[in-house]
């Protein structure tokens, strides 16, 4: 104990210091990634069609994540009787952000893809903080030299537009671009609902290209185990989480909110089940626009969900 009555050393409370993701080490040299998980910011929102602001998502999620920075050696879950993210074995680094070039979608996406490729080359799992959902396009592009993946999407919207007004790389296009890849073996799109999404033709195109589409109500009727049974077992999963897949009562800070969304535990139980059903090899979480949520509920949800998901990925991986 010090003369002031507290333990010696840095207390590192959530509101002090540099706000890296979970207060894990910052690694600015992308050729020296020695980690199991590498977090990359993609503060890009030129792909939005309505309310912008997701460019501030990575910074805000990082700040919210400091609340869960686990100064006590890990996160013990008494329901599972498991300590997730134990300090002695958890290797997570924060790489900072990909360079975003103002008004240049192609170059900004290329810079995001470059970062994800560096992570994959290092043998780590990329966790990308968006940004709007178009950042999924370069993330999936980066897997072109890896083994095939099955894409699991949590979202209010189908995001399966081929081209609209000449745009092919906006936040309405990423699942269509993914489905076109021969190394994406199929898509499971969960949470898609009512007037928030797209025309009938979009659903027909998605199903014809290998998508299994479920609404929130269908998810609840089936139950999480039955939904997991619809996802091919033993595969490599890339998981893309649009925060508007969750109900705006808990996630108002997004550009295109849609009522009727998931609760926190519905999302977590689905993600937990995925980590036991196969191998999660990549994650992005997108569309957090913090300026529409002054209470910070959305960023807290994003950070809490990601840390719990990462903990389960690392615990259950083979």
Residue pairs with C-beta under 8 A, 6 or more apart in sequence:
1 7
1 8
2 8
11 71
12 23
12 69
12 71
13 71
14 23
14 66
14 67
14 69
15 66
17 23
18 26
19 59
19 62
19 63
19 65
19 66
20 26
20 39
20 62
20 94
21 39
21 61
21 62
21 65
21 92
21 94
21 127
21 129
21 303
21 306
22 65
22 66
22 68
22 69
22 70
22 85
22 92
22 94
22 303
22 307
23 65
23 66
23 69
24 39
24 92
24 93
24 94
25 92
25 93
25 94
26 93
26 94
26 95
26 96
27 33
27 35
27 38
27 93
27 94
27 95
28 95
28 96
30 95
30 115
30 118
30 119
31 118
33 93
33 95
33 118
33 119
33 122
33 124
34 91
34 93
34 122
35 91
35 92
35 93
35 122
35 124
36 90
36 91
36 92
36 124
36 125
36 314
37 91
37 92
37 93
37 124
37 125
37 127
37 310
37 313
37 314
38 92
38 93
38 94
38 95
38 119
38 122
38 124
38 125
38 126
38 127
39 92
39 93
39 94
39 95
39 127
39 128
39 129
40 95
40 96
40 97
40 98
40 112
40 115
40 116
40 119
40 126
40 127
40 128
40 129
41 58
41 59
41 62
41 95
41 96
41 97
41 98
41 128
41 129
41 131
42 58
42 97
42 98
42 100
42 112
42 115
42 128
42 129
42 130
42 131
42 135
42 138
42 139
42 284
43 54
43 55
43 56
43 57
43 58
43 59
43 97
43 98
43 100
43 130
43 131
44 54
44 55
44 98
44 100
44 105
44 108
44 109
44 112
44 130
44 131
44 132
44 134
44 135
45 52
45 53
45 54
45 55
45 57
45 131
45 132
45 255
45 289
46 103
46 105
46 108
46 132
46 134
47 105
47 132
47 133
47 134
47 135
47 167
47 169
47 170
47 171
47 172
47 173
48 54
48 132
48 170
48 171
48 255
49 170
49 171
49 172
49 256
50 255
50 256
51 255
51 256
51 289
51 292
52 255
52 289
53 255
53 289
53 290
53 291
53 292
54 130
54 131
54 132
54 254
54 255
54 286
54 287
54 288
54 289
55 100
55 131
56 289
56 290
56 291
57 129
57 130
57 131
57 286
57 287
57 288
57 289
57 290
57 299
57 302
58 97
58 129
58 130
58 131
60 288
60 290
60 296
60 299
61 129
61 285
61 288
61 299
61 302
61 303
61 306
62 94
62 129
62 303
63 299
64 296
64 299
64 300
64 302
64 303
65 303
65 306
65 307
67 300
67 303
68 75
68 303
68 304
68 307
70 85
70 87
73 83
73 86
73 87
73 88
74 83
74 84
74 85
74 86
74 87
74 90
75 83
75 84
75 85
75 307
75 308
75 311
76 82
76 83
76 84
77 83
77 84
82 315
84 308
84 311
84 312
84 314
84 315
85 92
85 307
85 310
85 311
85 314
90 314
92 310
93 124
95 115
95 118
95 119
98 108
98 111
98 112
98 114
98 115
99 108
99 111
100 108
100 111
101 107
101 108
101 111
105 134
105 169
106 169
109 134
109 135
109 137
109 138
109 141
109 169
110 138
112 128
112 131
112 135
112 138
112 139
113 138
113 139
113 141
113 142
115 126
116 126
116 128
116 138
116 139
116 142
116 143
116 282
117 142
119 125
119 126
120 126
120 142
120 143
120 145
120 146
125 280
125 281
125 282
125 283
125 313
126 139
126 142
126 282
126 283
126 284
127 282
127 283
127 284
127 285
127 306
127 310
128 135
128 139
128 282
128 283
128 284
128 285
129 284
129 285
129 288
130 136
130 284
130 285
130 286
130 287
130 288
131 286
131 287
132 170
132 171
132 255
132 286
132 287
133 155
133 159
133 171
133 172
133 174
133 240
133 242
133 286
133 287
134 169
134 170
134 171
134 173
134 174
135 284
135 286
136 174
136 175
136 178
136 240
136 284
136 286
137 169
137 173
137 174
137 177
137 178
139 238
139 240
139 282
139 284
140 151
140 174
140 177
140 178
140 181
140 184
140 238
143 149
143 181
143 183
143 238
143 281
143 282
144 181
144 183
146 183
146 236
146 281
147 183
147 236
148 183
148 184
148 185
148 235
148 236
149 183
149 184
149 185
149 235
149 236
149 237
149 238
149 281
149 282
150 184
150 185
150 186
150 187
150 188
150 231
150 232
150 235
150 236
150 237
150 238
150 278
151 175
151 178
151 184
151 186
151 187
151 188
151 237
151 238
151 239
151 240
152 187
152 188
152 190
152 231
152 237
152 238
152 239
152 240
152 274
153 159
153 175
153 187
153 188
153 189
153 190
153 191
153 239
153 240
153 241
153 242
154 190
154 191
154 239
154 240
154 241
154 242
154 245
154 262
154 267
154 270
155 189
155 190
155 191
155 192
155 240
155 241
155 242
155 244
155 245
156 191
156 192
156 193
156 196
156 197
156 242
156 244
156 245
156 256
156 257
156 258
156 261
157 172
157 192
157 196
157 197
157 198
157 242
157 244
157 256
157 258
158 175
158 189
158 192
158 197
158 198
158 202
158 203
158 206
158 213
159 171
159 172
159 173
159 174
159 175
159 176
159 242
160 172
160 173
160 175
160 176
160 179
160 198
160 202
160 203
160 205
160 206
160 211
161 170
161 172
161 173
161 176
161 198
161 202
162 168
162 173
162 176
162 205
163 173
164 170
164 172
167 173
168 177
169 177
171 286
171 287
172 198
174 240
175 187
175 189
175 206
175 211
176 205
176 206
176 209
178 184
178 187
179 187
179 206
179 209
179 210
179 211
180 209
184 238
185 210
185 232
185 235
186 210
186 211
186 212
186 232
187 206
187 209
187 210
187 211
187 212
188 211
188 212
188 214
188 230
188 231
189 206
189 211
189 212
189 213
189 214
190 214
190 219
190 227
190 245
190 270
191 214
191 215
191 216
191 219
191 245
191 261
191 262
192 213
192 214
192 215
193 215
193 216
193 217
193 258
193 260
193 261
194 215
194 258
194 260
196 256
196 258
203 213
206 213
207 213
212 230
212 231
214 222
214 227
214 230
216 260
216 261
216 262
216 266
217 260
219 227
219 262
219 266
219 270
220 266
224 266
224 269
224 270
224 273
225 273
227 270
228 270
228 273
228 274
228 277
231 237
231 274
231 277
231 278
232 278
233 277
233 278
234 277
234 278
235 278
235 279
236 278
236 279
236 281
237 274
237 277
237 278
237 279
237 280
237 281
238 280
238 281
238 282
238 283
239 271
239 274
239 280
239 282
239 283
239 284
239 309
240 283
240 284
240 286
241 267
241 283
241 284
241 285
241 286
241 305
242 254
242 286
242 287
243 251
243 253
243 254
243 285
243 286
243 287
243 288
243 298
243 301
243 302
244 251
244 254
244 255
244 256
244 257
244 258
244 261
244 287
245 261
245 262
245 267
246 261
246 262
246 263
246 264
246 267
246 301
247 259
247 260
247 261
247 262
247 263
248 254
248 257
248 258
248 259
248 261
250 263
250 264
250 297
250 298
250 301
251 257
251 261
251 293
251 297
251 298
251 301
252 292
252 293
252 297
252 298
253 288
253 289
253 290
253 291
253 292
253 293
253 296
253 297
253 298
253 299
254 287
254 288
254 289
254 292
254 298
255 287
255 289
255 292
256 287
264 301
264 304
264 305
267 305
268 305
268 308
268 309
271 305
271 308
271 309
271 312
272 308
272 309
272 312
274 280
275 309
275 312
275 313
275 315
275 316
275 317
276 316
279 317
279 318
280 309
280 313
280 317
283 306
283 309
283 310
283 313
285 302
285 305
285 306
288 298
288 299
288 302
289 298
290 296
290 298
290 299
292 298
293 299
